Amino acid sequence: MSTATPTTTLDGLLAEHGAARPDDAALVLPGFGGSTRTVSFGALARRVTAAASGLLAAGIGPGTRVALLVPPTADFFVLAYALVRVRAVPVVVDPGIGLGRVRDCLGEAAPEAFVGIATAHLARRALGWCPSARVAVTAGPVPVPGTVSLRRVEREGSRRGPRAPLPRPDGVPAAILFTSGSTGPPKGVEHHEDGLLAQAGLIRDLYGLGPGDVSLATFPPFALFGPALGMTTVVPRMDPTRPAKVVPARLVTAARRSGATVMFGSPAVLDRLGRGAPAGTTLPALRQVVSAGAPVPRDTQRRVLALLGPGARVHTPYGATEALPVTTIASDELLALPDDGICVGRPVPGVDVALMRPADGPVAALTPDRLVGAGEVGEVVVRGPVVSPAYADRPDATAAAKVRWDGRLAHRTGDLASRDDDGRLWFAGRVTHVVHTADGPLHSVPCEEVLNHHPAVRRCALVGVGPAAARSPVVVVEMLPGHRLDSEVAGELRALAAADPRTATIEVFLAHPGLPVDPRHNSKIDREALGRWAARELA
């Protein structure tokens, strides 16, 4: 039995723009020798239609799980929208998480088809990825023996002609997106059409985006919404799996050439742009910068704002692969608040947030007795249309993360926060990163923010060393270039810590050359690895 096809889908929105504005630019992509090439909405829509018909002919249709390992080229957009059109299930894994983890993710999802560029197919064969895949499609200009090229798929689809919209089988998601693994093993998050449309609609409405906007997209998942929202999506010349290595001058060039009005990027991209933009850079057309994945320091926001015109804002939505966006806050509001932590803003329209007392194991229902009191720190629980229903093939993980809230499905994020009198959430780190000491619990992010105020500190991380029930707090510090953690700086950090009740019990500081961070955003600190490192250093 099958569900009815939604009247509005992401691929349907693209088709509408292709019909109404066929000659307008949908994509601006890197070309040869520093040039760019443009794909119109009409051309993109035609390729999607042809590819969808060809994929159906190749045996990829409703419910087919398809590993999609293609960088953000024109082929990436064509394939993503075509797979949605045929109601297949794209399985998306960020190759930046490491080849071993990619293998594990694909092994868990067990795709029936593999679509990738030539290097992805070579890795598949060499490393044994997706042994059960019965269809293999190669994107890009380099052919791979034993696979069918996307161009051939499109030619076959053009020959067969457009196919009528197909229904999606009951219970089958529209996509499986794997988490980065920065807060635990990567898990495949099931997203359905209505959830993806809700995400796209919130991004459109929160930031006033739509036709006429030019989006400089440095993060592929956000880039995918661009064509559906009618924006021109500009892909800069960069490796999206290594955002902290982006060349700031290339971002500036892409923004100026295209007249970008909005930019999506991780905190690491913003940091690189703010610190490394060529002297005298101004980007007056860029009125919105949206950054997610990890907190964006206030100094980073100030440096980026200095490049923009009057009235421009940096927005920092909070959420997760399982639910995004949850809250948001703009730089004008944030920078007017006391610099006393990480404020992630208020819940977005249609999304409810509760703060629950942390609990080990599954919780069947969120009842009033589980809620924290006013001003207290609790686990963030989210309810609304952007919440994903389950993890693919992981019933235990789903049971641990999902809870019923007044009869509706909600998601336990594993994050901690408090709520101020104006309804804003203040991020307090992860439940698993609380350091339980003999003097009481220490929450990672509030403690770190106190010490990040030292002018020689780039960033730091709180970890615990010793027995689980009574750990000794240790702060691992990454210094700014030209500075080192000598006895004088260590003394200043101890004085900073002693002056604030949140950090008064912290006395041990260790220098680290570069804190380990997540591969997707290059921003989330791997505190588990640092804890093991600190234990060895102090042994």
C-alpha positions in Angstrom: 0.0 0.0 0.0 1.3 3.5 -0.8 0.8 7.0 0.5 -0.5 9.8 -1.7 2.1 11.9 -3.4 2.3 15.3 -1.6 0.9 18.1 -3.6 4.2 20.0 -3.0 7.6 18.4 -3.0 11.1 19.8 -3.3 11.4 18.6 -6.9 7.9 20.0 -7.6 9.1 23.4 -6.4 12.1 23.2 -8.7 9.8 22.3 -11.6 7.7 25.3 -10.9 10.7 27.7 -11.0 11.9 25.9 -14.2 8.6 26.7 -15.9 8.1 30.2 -14.6 11.8 31.4 -14.9 13.5 29.1 -17.3 16.3 31.5 -18.2 17.2 32.7 -14.7 20.4 31.3 -13.1 19.8 28.4 -10.8 23.4 27.4 -10.2 26.8 29.2 -10.6 29.6 26.7 -10.4 33.4 26.8 -10.6 34.8 26.4 -14.1 38.2 26.0 -15.5 41.0 28.5 -14.9 39.1 30.5 -12.3 36.0 30.9 -14.5 32.4 30.1 -13.6 29.6 28.4 -15.5 25.9 29.0 -15.0 23.0 26.5 -15.2 19.5 28.0 -15.7 16.4 26.9 -13.9 15.0 25.6 -17.1 18.1 23.5 -17.9 18.3 22.1 -14.4 14.6 21.2 -14.4 15.0 19.4 -17.8 18.0 17.5 -16.6 16.2 16.4 -13.5 13.2 15.2 -15.5 15.5 13.2 -17.9 17.5 11.8 -15.1 14.4 10.7 -13.1 13.0 8.8 -16.1 16.4 7.2 -16.7 16.9 6.2 -13.1 13.5 4.5 -13.2 14.6 2.6 -16.3 17.7 1.6 -14.6 15.8 0.1 -11.7 16.0 2.9 -9.2 12.5 3.9 -8.0 10.2 4.2 -5.0 11.9 3.0 -1.8 15.2 2.2 -3.4 18.1 3.1 -1.0 20.8 4.9 -3.0 24.2 5.8 -1.7 24.9 9.3 -3.0 28.6 10.3 -3.0 28.9 13.3 -5.3 30.4 16.7 -4.5 28.4 19.9 -5.1 28.5 20.0 -8.9 25.6 20.3 -11.3 25.4 16.5 -11.3 24.9 16.6 -7.5 21.8 18.9 -7.8 20.5 16.9 -10.7 20.8 13.6 -8.9 19.5 14.8 -5.6 16.3 16.2 -7.1 15.9 13.3 -9.5 16.1 10.8 -6.6 13.4 12.8 -4.8 11.3 12.8 -8.0 11.4 9.0 -8.3 10.7 8.6 -4.5 14.0 6.8 -3.9 15.9 7.2 -0.6 19.2 9.0 -1.0 21.7 7.8 1.6 24.1 10.7 2.3 27.3 10.3 4.2 29.9 13.0 4.5 33.2 11.5 3.2 35.0 13.9 5.5 34.2 11.6 8.5 36.8 9.1 7.3 36.8 6.1 5.0 36.3 3.6 7.8 33.3 5.4 9.1 31.9 5.8 5.6 32.2 2.0 5.2 30.4 1.5 8.5 27.6 3.9 7.6 27.0 2.4 4.1 27.2 -1.1 5.6 24.5 -0.2 8.1 22.2 1.4 5.5 22.8 -1.4 2.9 22.0 0.7 -0.2 20.7 -1.1 -3.3 22.3 1.4 -5.6 25.5 3.3 -5.6 25.8 6.7 -7.3 29.1 8.5 -7.1 32.0 10.1 -8.9 34.9 8.0 -10.2 36.9 8.2 -7.0 33.9 7.1 -4.9 33.5 4.0 -7.2 37.2 3.2 -6.9 36.9 3.4 -3.1 33.8 1.3 -3.2 35.6 -1.5 -5.0 38.9 -1.2 -3.0 37.2 -1.0 0.4 34.2 -3.2 -0.2 31.5 -0.6 0.2 27.9 -1.5 -0.7 28.5 -5.1 -1.8 24.7 -5.6 -2.2 24.3 -2.7 -4.6 22.8 -3.9 -7.8 22.9 -0.6 -9.8 26.0 1.6 -10.1 25.9 5.1 -11.7 28.9 7.3 -12.3 28.6 11.1 -12.1 31.2 13.5 -13.5 33.3 13.3 -16.6 35.5 10.3 -15.8 33.9 6.9 -16.8 34.2 3.8 -14.6 34.0 0.4 -16.2 31.1 -1.7 -15.0 28.9 1.3 -14.2 26.5 3.4 -16.2 27.2 7.1 -16.6 24.8 9.8 -15.6 24.9 11.1 -19.1 23.7 7.8 -20.4 21.0 7.7 -17.8 19.8 11.1 -18.9 19.9 10.2 -22.6 17.8 7.1 -21.9 15.4 9.2 -19.8 15.1 11.8 -22.6 14.3 9.0 -25.1 11.6 7.5 -22.8 10.1 10.9 -21.9 8.8 12.3 -18.6 7.1 9.9 -16.1 4.1 10.7 -14.0 4.8 11.4 -10.3 5.0 8.2 -8.3 3.8 7.6 -4.7 6.2 6.8 -2.0 5.6 3.5 -0.1 4.2 3.8 3.4 6.8 4.5 6.0 9.6 5.0 3.6 11.7 8.2 4.2 12.6 10.7 1.6 16.3 10.6 2.6 18.7 9.1 5.2 21.3 11.7 6.3 24.1 10.4 8.5 25.2 12.5 11.4 28.9 13.7 11.5 29.7 11.4 14.5 31.0 14.4 16.5 28.7 13.5 19.4 28.8 9.7 19.1 28.9 7.1 16.3 27.3 8.4 13.0 23.7 7.5 12.8 21.4 7.5 9.7 18.6 10.0 10.3 15.3 9.4 8.5 13.7 12.5 6.9 10.3 12.6 5.3 9.0 15.0 2.6 7.0 17.0 5.0 9.9 17.5 7.3 12.2 18.6 4.5 9.6 21.0 3.2 9.2 22.4 6.7 12.9 23.0 7.0 13.0 24.7 3.6 10.0 26.8 4.5 11.5 28.0 7.8 14.8 28.9 6.2 12.8 30.9 3.6 10.6 32.7 6.1 13.1 33.2 8.9 15.6 35.0 6.7 13.4 36.4 4.0 14.8 34.4 1.2 13.4 33.5 -2.2 13.6 34.4 -5.9 16.0 37.2 -6.5 18.4 36.1 -3.8 21.8 34.8 -4.6 23.1 32.2 -2.1 26.8 31.7 -1.6 26.5 28.1 -0.3 29.6 26.6 1.4 27.7 23.7 3.0 26.0 21.3 0.6 23.0 20.3 2.7 21.9 24.0 2.8 22.8 24.4 -0.9 20.3 21.8 -1.9 17.3 24.0 -0.7 18.4 26.8 -3.0 16.8 25.7 -6.3 13.6 24.7 -4.5 13.4 28.2 -3.0 14.1 29.9 -6.3 17.4 31.3 -5.3 20.5 31.4 -7.4 23.0 29.0 -5.7 26.6 29.9 -6.0 29.1 27.1 -5.2 32.6 28.5 -4.4 35.9 26.9 -5.3 36.5 24.9 -2.1 36.6 21.4 -0.6 33.3 21.2 1.3 34.7 18.3 3.5 37.4 20.7 4.8 35.7 24.0 5.5 38.5 25.2 7.8 40.9 25.1 4.8 38.8 27.4 2.6 40.7 30.3 1.0 39.0 33.5 2.1 39.9 35.4 -1.1 38.0 32.8 -3.1 34.9 33.4 -1.0 35.3 37.1 -1.5 35.7 36.7 -5.3 32.7 34.4 -5.5 30.5 36.8 -3.5 31.5 39.8 -5.5 31.2 38.2 -8.9 27.7 36.8 -8.2 26.4 39.7 -6.1 25.6 37.2 -3.3 22.9 38.4 -0.9 23.1 35.5 1.5 25.8 33.1 2.6 25.5 29.8 4.4 28.6 28.5 6.1 29.9 26.7 9.2 31.5 28.6 12.0 34.9 27.6 10.7 34.2 29.2 7.3 33.1 32.4 9.0 36.3 32.4 11.1 38.4 32.0 8.0 36.6 34.7 6.2 36.7 37.2 9.1 40.4 36.7 9.8 41.7 36.2 6.3 39.7 38.4 3.9 42.0 40.6 1.9 42.5 44.1 3.4 39.9 46.6 2.4 37.3 43.9 1.6 33.7 45.1 1.5 30.7 43.0 0.5 27.8 45.5 0.5 25.3 43.2 -1.3 25.7 40.4 1.3 22.9 41.2 3.8 22.4 37.8 5.5 25.0 35.3 6.8 23.6 32.1 8.2 25.9 29.7 10.2 25.0 26.5 12.0 26.7 23.4 13.3 28.4 24.9 16.4 28.3 28.1 18.3 29.8 31.1 16.4 31.9 33.3 18.8 30.9 36.9 19.1 34.3 38.1 17.9 33.9 36.0 14.7 30.5 37.6 14.1 32.0 41.1 14.6 34.8 40.4 12.1 32.4 39.2 9.5 30.0 42.1 10.1 32.9 44.5 9.5 33.0 43.2 5.9 29.3 43.7 5.2 27.1 46.7 4.6 24.8 48.6 7.0 21.9 46.6 8.3 23.5 43.2 7.4 23.1 40.5 10.0 24.7 37.2 11.0 22.1 34.5 12.0 23.1 31.5 14.1 20.3 28.9 14.1 20.6 26.0 16.5 19.6 22.5 15.8 20.8 19.0 14.8 20.6 16.6 11.9 17.6 15.2 13.7 15.8 18.6 14.0 16.8 21.9 12.2 16.2 24.7 12.8 15.1 24.7 16.5 16.0 28.2 17.6 17.7 31.2 15.9 19.1 34.6 16.9 20.5 37.5 14.8 23.7 39.3 15.5 22.0 42.6 16.4 20.2 41.0 19.3 23.0 38.7 20.3 25.7 41.4 20.5 23.5 43.6 22.6 23.3 40.8 25.3 25.8 40.4 28.1 28.8 38.5 27.0 28.1 35.7 29.5 27.7 32.5 27.4 26.3 31.1 24.2 22.8 32.3 23.5 21.1 30.4 20.7 17.9 32.4 20.6 14.2 31.6 20.8 12.4 28.7 19.3 11.4 29.2 15.6 7.7 29.3 14.7 6.0 25.9 14.9 8.7 24.4 17.0 8.3 23.8 20.8 11.2 23.4 23.2 11.2 21.9 26.7 14.1 21.4 29.1 14.0 18.0 30.7 16.0 16.7 33.7 18.8 14.5 32.2 17.9 10.9 32.4 19.8 7.7 31.4 18.1 5.4 29.0 14.7 5.8 27.2 12.0 8.0 28.5 8.5 7.1 27.4 6.7 10.4 28.0 7.7 14.0 28.9 5.7 14.6 32.0 5.6 17.8 34.1 7.7 16.3 36.8 10.5 15.7 34.4 10.9 19.4 33.5 13.6 21.6 35.2 12.7 24.7 37.1 13.1 28.3 35.9 16.7 29.2 35.1 17.9 25.6 35.6 19.9 23.6 33.0 18.1 20.7 31.3 18.3 18.6 28.2 16.8 20.2 25.2 13.7 18.4 23.9 12.2 19.5 20.6 8.7 19.0 19.1 7.5 20.2 15.7 7.4 19.5 11.9 11.2 19.6 11.5 11.8 16.6 13.9 12.8 13.4 12.2 10.9 10.4 13.3 13.6 7.8 13.6 17.1 6.5 13.0 17.4 4.1 10.1 17.7 0.5 11.3 18.5 1.5 14.9 15.5 0.8 17.0 17.4 1.1 20.3 18.9 4.5 19.3 15.4 5.7 18.2 13.9 4.6 21.6 16.6 6.4 23.5 16.2 9.7 21.5 12.5 9.9 21.0 9.9 10.7 23.6 6.1 11.4 23.6 5.2 15.0 24.5 1.5 15.4 25.1 1.0 12.5 22.7 3.2 13.9 19.9 6.7 12.8 18.9 9.6 14.8 20.2 13.4 14.5 20.0 15.9 14.5 22.9 18.9 16.3 21.5 21.4 15.3 24.1 22.2 19.0 24.5 21.9 21.1 27.6 20.6 24.6 28.0 18.9 27.0 30.3 16.1 29.5 29.4 16.2 33.2 30.3 13.2 35.4 31.3 12.8 36.4 27.6 12.5 32.8 26.3 16.0 32.6 24.9 18.0 29.4 25.3 21.6 29.5 26.5 23.6 26.6 25.4 25.4 24.6 28.1 27.1 21.8 26.2 26.3 18.1 25.9 24.8 15.8 28.5 27.8 13.5 28.0 30.3 16.4 28.5 29.2 17.3 32.1 32.2 16.8 34.4 30.9 15.4 37.7 33.3 16.5 40.4 33.2 16.1 44.2 32.0 19.8 44.4 29.2 19.2 41.9 28.6 19.1 38.1 30.4 21.4 35.7 28.8 22.2 32.4 31.3 22.4 29.5 30.3 25.4 27.5 29.6 27.9 30.3 32.9 27.1 31.9 34.8 27.4 28.6 33.2 30.7 27.8 34.5 32.2 31.0 38.1 31.2 30.1 37.8 32.0 26.4 37.7 35.7 27.4 41.5 35.6 28.0 43.0 37.6 25.1 45.7 35.0 24.4 43.2 32.0 24.2 41.8 30.9 20.9 39.5 28.3 22.4 39.5 25.7 25.3 37.7 22.6 26.4 36.7 21.3 29.8 37.4 17.6 30.4 37.4 15.4 33.5 40.2 13.1 34.7 39.9 10.4 37.3 37.0 8.3 38.7 33.6 8.9 37.0 31.8 9.9 40.1 34.4 12.4 41.3 36.4 13.7 38.3 39.1 16.4 38.5 38.3 19.2 36.1 41.0 20.0 33.6 40.9 22.8 30.9 42.8 22.1 27.7 43.8 25.3 26.0 44.6 26.2 22.4 46.5 29.5 22.3 46.3 32.1 19.6 49.4 32.2 17.3 52.3 34.0 19.0 51.2 33.0 22.5 52.0 30.1 24.8 50.6 28.8 28.0 53.5 29.8 30.3 53.3 30.3 34.0 52.1 33.9 33.7 49.2 33.0 31.4 48.3 30.0 33.5 48.1 32.2 36.6 45.9 34.7 34.7 43.6 31.8 33.7 43.4 30.6 37.3 42.5 34.1 38.4 39.8 34.2 35.8 38.4 30.9 36.9 38.5 31.8 40.6 36.5 35.0 40.0 33.5 33.2 38.5 31.4 30.6 40.6 31.0 28.4 37.5 34.7 27.8 37.2 36.0 28.5 40.8 37.0 24.8 41.3 39.2 24.6 38.1 42.9 24.9 38.7 44.6 22.6 36.1 45.3 23.9 32.6 47.1 22.1 29.8 48.3 23.5 26.5 47.3 21.7 23.2 48.6 22.7 19.8 45.2 22.3 18.1 42.0 21.0 19.6 40.5 18.1 17.7 37.2 19.1 16.0 34.5 17.4 14.0 35.2 16.8 10.2 31.9 18.2 8.9 31.9 21.7 10.5 35.5 21.9 11.9 34.0 23.5 14.9 32.7 20.9 17.4 35.5 19.9 19.9 36.1 16.2 20.4 36.1 16.4 24.2 36.2 12.6 24.6 39.6 12.4 22.7 40.9 15.4 24.7 39.9 13.7 28.0 42.0 10.6 27.1 44.9 12.8 26.1 44.7 14.8 29.3 44.7 11.7 31.4 47.9 10.5 29.7 49.5 13.9 30.1 48.8 14.0 33.8 49.6 10.3 34.5 
